[in-house]
Amino acid sequence: MDFNHNEDRRMLENTLSRYVREQYDFETRMEIAGTDLGYSAQKWAEMAELGIIGALFREEDGGFGGHGFDLMVVFEQLGRGIVVEPFLSSAILAGGLIAELGNETQKAMIDDVIAGGKLLAFAHGEPTSRYTLSDVTTTATKSGDGWVLNGHKSVVAGGDNADSFIISARVSGDRMDETGIALFIIDAGTDGVERRQYGTVDGYGAADVFLRDVTVKADALLGEDGGAFAAIEKATARAVLALSAEALGAMEVVKDMTLEYLRTRNQFGVPIGRFQALQHRMADLLMEVEQARSIVINAAGALDGDRLAREKAVSAAKNLIGRVGRLVAEEAIQMHGGIGMTWEFSMPHYAKRIIMLDHMFGDTDHHMERFIALSSAA
């Protein structure tokens, strides 16, 4: 397998890297994250115009990418800027589900998503479901030619500003069954839909979504009645790869900042990078980051393969990224000393995001157990 980026991906990488470096510095990012909206509509429109959102969709869905390495390129650069705009929620998760399951009419909204005019969010996780994708207690009951939904979705990424939700609900079966789960496209302003918006600890927007006798028509159903689990699993695998690449980009920045600090911070008349103990710790950190890059490349290469290979690869990546990310964050803070805990300094914000990424869509322990189970089933 050739792991080198083709010309289109190199252009995409260079374009987004330059944009983040020149138009999305740390001060700009913190100003955006501190607004009531929680993201910049202007920056979102600019990145849409650059084709960044379109790179996350395949050609048949109106984009020009959508493969594993496209996701890796985009999210690694987003991680370098700890960009708060809703790429994951709108394009990877909700947009990806519409691309996978939608009919012609439903897929028409992808054009608006790619253009940056419509924001989507995938409301799937529930207060008691933790990382189990099949744990769905929200219900959808047939009512005439439509459906009535009731339930509570928690920590919906991008749910604070979404125009529409893709909502999972159980139409049959028991709580943990993989069969019997359906998806519905529901406008955020629909009667009975209530959202409680908030910011996460690392500066991103989320919401809890409450559904109280929400009535929708039959055309709100996305895909087959009760057969959505495979698509949910696939969309989650894409999200795990994206988050792993984002963590890799953030780790690269933290690594570079720590190296520069060791070169310039003097103690006893010499740069602290001259101290052998710190050299050894930094060398270990550099090797771990390179190992993390390799595992993300492997996951990107397996994303379009068969289900078992894909799921094993993304679980292996998420496990290693979580462990290496924690090491990078902790070592960087320790080697920086007191400034590593200072709000005005960018490095601890990167470290915080890296740690939080470990807890999204399954932490290190969850994915280790999942990888073992998938390997046993092979």
N, C-alpha and C positions, 0 to 999 in steps of 0.2 A: 504494500500500500504506500502511495506517495503522500507524505505528510506536508509537503511544501505547498504554500498557498499559490493558487493560480493568479493571473494578472488582475482579474476583477477583484479578488479578495485583497490583494496587496493595495490596490487603489482605494478600496473601502477602508482598510486599516489606516492608510496614510491620511485619508480625508478626515476620518473621525478622530484620529490621534491629534491632528493639527487643530481641529475644532475644540476639542477638550482642553488642549494646552493653551490655546489663545483666547477662547471665548468662555471657558468654564473653569476659571481658577478657583482656589479654595474660598476666597472671600465672596465670589459670586455664588458659589454653591451654598454657603451658609446663609447668605441673604435670601436666596430662593427658598431654602428649607424653612426659614423663619417666617415666611408669609402665610397668610390665612389659607391661601390656595394650596400651598405645600409643594408646588412645582411651578415652572415658568411656562405659560402658554406660548410666549414668544420663542423660547428656546426649543420647545416641543415642535413648533411650526418650522423653525429653522432646520432642525435635525430631520424632520419629515421631508423638507425640500431637498436636503442632501441625499435622501434615499436610504437613510439609516433604518427606518421602520420597514420599508420595502424589502430590505435585505433579509428580513426575518420571515418572509413568505416566499413560497415557490412561484415559479412563472405561471403555472396553471391557475394560481389563486390571485394573480395580479402583481406579484412581487418579482424579484430577480435573484432569489437565493433560497433561504429556508432550510439548507442542509446543516449538518452538525458543525462544519468548519465556519460557516457563515455566522452561526450563533456564537461560536467561540471568539471570532474576530471582533464582533460588535460588543459583546459583554466584557471582554477583557479591557477594551478601551473605556467602556462605561465605568468599570471598576477603578480604573486609574483616576477618574474624576469624581468617584462616588456620586455619580449622577442620580438625581432623585426623580427624574421624569419616568412615567409609568410604562416603560418598555416591556417589562416582564408580565405585568397584569393584562395590559391591553393587547399586545401583539403575540407573545408566546403562549399564554394560557387561554384567555377567552378567544382571541383571534384565531389561535391555532385550532381550537375546538370547532369553531365555525368552518374553518377551512377543511377540517377532517370530516365533519358530519353534515354540514349544511346543504340544503337544496339550493337551486339557482337563485331564488329570491333572497334567501338568507345570506348567501355568499356575496351578494351585491354590496352589503355594508362593509366588506373588507376594504373596498376602495376608499371609503371615508376613513377607516382606521389607518391605512397606509398614508393617506394625505394629512393625517393629524387632526382631522375634523371631528372624529368620534372616539370617545374613550370607553373601553369595556373593562369589566372585571369578572373574574371567575369566583363565584361564591360557593365553595365546597366544604371547607373545614367547619366543624361544629365544636361546641365547648367541650365535649367529651370524646371526640374522635382522635385527638392527638395526631399521629402520623398514618393511621390506617385508612387507606383510600376508600375501602368498601363500607366503612362505618358511617352510614347515612340514616338519620332519623327524621329529617324533614320529609314530609309526605306530599304527594300529588294525587288527588282523587278525581276520578272522572266525574264530570258534571255536564250533562248534555253533550254538546260537541266540543267542549273545552275541558279545563282542569281547574282545580282549586288547590292552592299550595299553602301549607302551614309549616313553620319551623323557624330555626335560629341559626344563622351562619356567623362564624366568629373570625376575627382577624383577617378580613378580606383585603388582600393587598390591592391598592389602587381603588378600593371601594369608596373612598371619601369623595372622589370626583367623577366616578363612572357615570356615563349617560345611560348605559344598559348593563344588566348583569346576565351572565350565564349561570344559572342556578341548578344544582343537582338536587334531585328529590327521589324518594323511594316510591315506586308505583306498585311494587309487590315484593314478597319475600321477607325474610327476617333482617334484623339490623345489620349484621355483618356480611350478608350475602353479596357476592359480586354481581349476580343477576338481579334484575328488578330495579336498577337505577336509571333514571332518565334525566335529560338536560332540557332546560327551558330558557329561551331568550326573553327577558322581562325588562321593560323600560323602568328606569329608576323612579319615575314619577307615577307608577301604577298605584292605584288605590290599594292600601293594605301593606305596601312596602315601606318600611321605616329603616333608616340607617343612623347609626350613632358613630360619628366621625371622630378620629383622634390621630395623633402622630405617634409613631413608634420611637423607641429609645434611640435609634440610630438616625432619626430625621426623615423617615419615609411616611407616607400617608396610608391609612388603613381605616376599616370600619367594621362594625358589627351590623348585620342585616337581619331584620325581623320580618317575617312573613305571616300575616294574619288574614286568613281567608282571602288570599290573593287569587282573583279569577282571571284566567287568560284563555285565549282562543286556541283552537287546535293547532294553528300555524305557529304557535310559540314553541312547540316541541322541536327539539334539535336532534335529528337522527331517529333511530328506532325507539319505540316505546319499551323501556326497560333494558336496553342493550348498550348503555353508554360507558360501561366500566373500562373496556379496552381503550377507548379514546381518551378517557381520563388518565389512565396509566401512561399512555404515550405522551400526552401533553405534560404530565408531571415529569416524565423523563427528560423532555426538552427543557423544562424549567430547572431541573437539577443540573443539567449541563450548563445552562446559562449562568446560574448562580455560582457554579464551580469556576467558570471562566471569569466571572466578576471578582470572585475572591482572589483568583490568581493575579488579576490586574492590580488589585489593591495591595496584595502582598509584594508585588514588584516595586510599587511606590514606597512602601514602608521599608523594604530592603535597601533601596537606593538612598532614602533619607537617613537611615541608620549608618550606612557606609560613609556618607558625607559628614555626619556628626562625629564619627570616630576619627575622621581625618582632620577635623577642624577644632574639636574640643581639646584644649590643652590642660594638662594636670602635671604638676611637678616639672613644668617647663617643656613638656613634650606632648604631642597628640596622643590621646588615650588609645588610638588604634595601634600604637606601638607596643601596648601591653599584650603579652603572649596569651593570657587567659581570654581576653576579649577577641583576639584573632582566632582562637580555636572556636569560640562560640559563634563568631560570624561565619567562619568556614562551614560549620555544621548547618547554619541557617541557609547559606547559599545552596548547599547540596539538597536540602529539603525542598526549597522552592523549585529547583530544577526537576526534582522528582514529581512535584505537584504538576508542573507543566506537562510532563510526560503522561500522567494519568488523565489529564483533561484532553490531551490530543487523542489518547486511546478511546475515551468516551465519545469524542466528536466523530471519530472514524466508525464507531459502532452504532451511532444513533439511527442510521437508516437501514440497519441490518435486521435480522429476525428478532423476535421479542425477547427470547432468553438472553441472547448475546447483548442486546441493548440494555436490558435491565441490570444484568450483572456488571456491565461496564460503568453505568451511571452510579450504581451503588458503591462500587469500588472507588470511583472518583470522589463521591461525596464523603466517604469515610476518610480517605487520605487528606482531602482538602480541609476537612474539619480539624484533623489532628495537626497538620502542618500550619494551618491558619492560626490556631491557638498558640503554637510554639512561636511563630513569627511575631504575633501581637505581644506576647509576654516578654520575649527576648528584646524586642525593640523598645518597649517601655522601660525595662530594667536598664538597658544600655544607655538610654537617654537620661535616666535619672528623673529628677523632679519635673523637668520640662515635659516629660512624657505623659504627665497627667494634667497638663495645662489646657484649658478650654480654647484659648486663642491660638494654640499650635495645632497644625493640621494632622500630625501623625496620630494622636489618640483617637481622632474621629475615624480615620482609616481602620485603626485597630478595633474600634467598637463595631464597625460595620462587618469586619471579618469575623468577629465572634458571633454576631447575630446571624450571619449567613449560615453558620453551622446548624442553627436551630430551625431553619426553614426547610420544609419538605423532608424532614428526617435528619436527626443528628448522627454523630459518628457511631454511637452504639446501635441505633436503629438500622443503619445501613450495613454494619458489620453482620448483624443477625440476619438481615435480608439477603446479603450476599451468600452467607452460608446455606440458607434455606434454598436459594435458587441453584446453587452449586449441587446440593444434594438431590434436587429434582431433575437435574440434567441427565 
